[in-house]
Amino acid sequence: MSNPFDKRKDMKKKLVVTVCNGNIHRSVLAQICLCRELTALHREKDVEIISRGLQGTMGTDIPIFPHINQYDNYAITEPCLREIGITIPEDQSTIPIDQSTVEHASLILAMDSNVLCGQSNSLHNQFPSYVFKMMLFSELVGMKTDVFDLHGSFDVTLHRKVTQEINDTSRRGIAVLLRLLESIP
């Protein structure tokens, strides 16, 4: 018989979804960085973090390639990832967001305001009944700013900045994420 005062035993694992346009770079990196922070806090059994993309939804095309290492600008991205100790797993593949994922999610973190609510296939437009679960990734650190989409960019400084921004937001925002999840039934 479980102890009614031991909330942790009875707590259902919470699902957090990071979302960008293609599920190639930003949302994948945010997923990996947040998972690393959860592991460091020994909380990986309480929270599952996955990533998804908008491309491939509402009649839009899926990304040309399913993995970041197949894009021309990966030669710029890879050293930035290495600097923060991240490797994108070879089996990582783009996955479009869907109704089931949104329904099961406790929290959905959009990498920019267009993904959240600014484009025709945005999270708000596709899943208006679940807007209460959605926020910008940057809100984990008290900001409302966009994580720049690097698609097509060959600017080394910008790649480094975005990589560090996602890593820093994950590190500094993990406590806020856990508090948010604890307030969700």
N, C-alpha and C positions, 0 to 999 in steps of 0.2 A: 504494500500500500504506500502510495506516495505521500510525502509530507506536504500538507496544504500551504505551509509557510515557505516552501522551497520553490519560488517562482521559476528559477532557472530550469529545473527539471521539467516543468510543465510548459515552458515557453516554446512555442512553435518557431522553427527557423524562419527568419525574415528574409525576404527576397528584395534586393536592390538591383535596379536596372540602370546602367549608364547608356545614353543614347546620343549618337551623332548622325550625320547624314548617311555615310556608307558603312559604318561599323568596320572600318579599316584601320583607323589610327586613334583618334581622340578617345572614343568610348572604350576601345580595347585597352589603351594605356591607362585610362582611369580605372577600369576594372582590375587590372593587374596591380596598380599602385594601391588601391583600396584593399585588395585582398592581402597584399603584403603587410599593410598596417594592421589589419585584423589578426593576422597570424602573429605579429609581434606582440599583440595584446592578448593572445590566446582566446580570441573571440570568433575564430573561423567556424566553430560549431554552431554559433548562434545566428550567423548571417551568411547568406549566399549572395555573391555579386556576379552578375552576368552583364554582357553588353549586347546591344542591338543597334540597328540602323533604320533610317526612314526609306532609303532607296530600296525599291522592290515593293513598295506599298502604294496603294491608290493609283495603279497604272504606271508608276515610274519604273525605269529600268534598274535592275540590280547593278552593283558596281561591275566594271569590266573584269577586274580580277578579284578573287576572294581573299587574298592575303597581301599585306603591306609590302612584303619583300618582292612582289611582282611588279611594283610601280617604279618608274624611273627615278623618283626622288628618294627612294629607300637608301641610296648611298649617302644621302644627307641625314636622314632620320636615324639610321642604325648607330652611328657614333654617339648621337645624343642619347639614345636609349642606353647604350653601353655605359655612358657617364653616370647614369643613375642606377645602374645595375639591373636593367630590365632586358629581357629577351622575349620577343613575341613568339609563343609556341608555334611550331611548324604546322600543327593541326588546326590553328585558329582560322576560321573562315567566316565571312560576312553572313549575318543572319538578320533578316528584316523583323522589325517589331510586329507583334500580332496581338489580337484581342485576348487570347489566353494568357500571354505573358503579362499584359497590362492588368488583367483581372487578378492574377496571383501576386503581383508585385506589392510590396509594402510601400516602396518609395521609388520614384523614377527621376533620375538626374539627367537633364538635358545639357549638352555641352555648349549650346548657344541659344539665343532668343528665337532665331529662325526655326530651329528644331523644336523648341518649346511651343511657339505660337505664331511664328511669322510667315510660314510658307504654307501652300495649299495642303500638303500632306503632313503638316506639323502634328505633334502629339495632341495638342488641344483640339485641332480640327478633326483628327481621326477618332479620338477617344474622349469626347467632351464630358462624359459621365464620370471620368476618372481624373479630372483636372486637380482635384484635391490631393492627389498622390504625387504631383509633378512640381519640380522646381529646377532652377538652374544649378549646375554643379558648383559654380562659384559661391552660391549661397551657403555652402558648408563653412565658408570663412567670412560670412557676413557681407559679401559683395553681390552685385547683380551685374556681372560683366560676362562677356562672351569669351569662350576659348576659341581662338582663331582657327578656322578650317584651313589646313595646309594643303588641300587638294591642288595639285598643279604648281605648288610653290617650290622653288629651288634656293630660297634664301636661307642660308645656314644659320644666321642669327635668329631668324624667326622660328626655325625648327627647334633650336636650342631653347628659346624663350617659351614656346608652347609646351615642350617636354618638361621643362623645369616647373612651369606653372601648374601642370597637372599633377606632377609629383608633390610639389609643395602644398597644393590644395588638399590632396589626399592625406598627407602627413598632418597638416594643421587642422583639417576638418573632420578627422575620424571620430573625435570625441563628440562633436555635434551630431554626426551621423548616428552614432550609437544612442545618444539621448533622444533624437527624433524617433528612432526605431522603438525605443523603450516606451514612448508615449502612444504608440500605435497598438491597438488591441490585436 
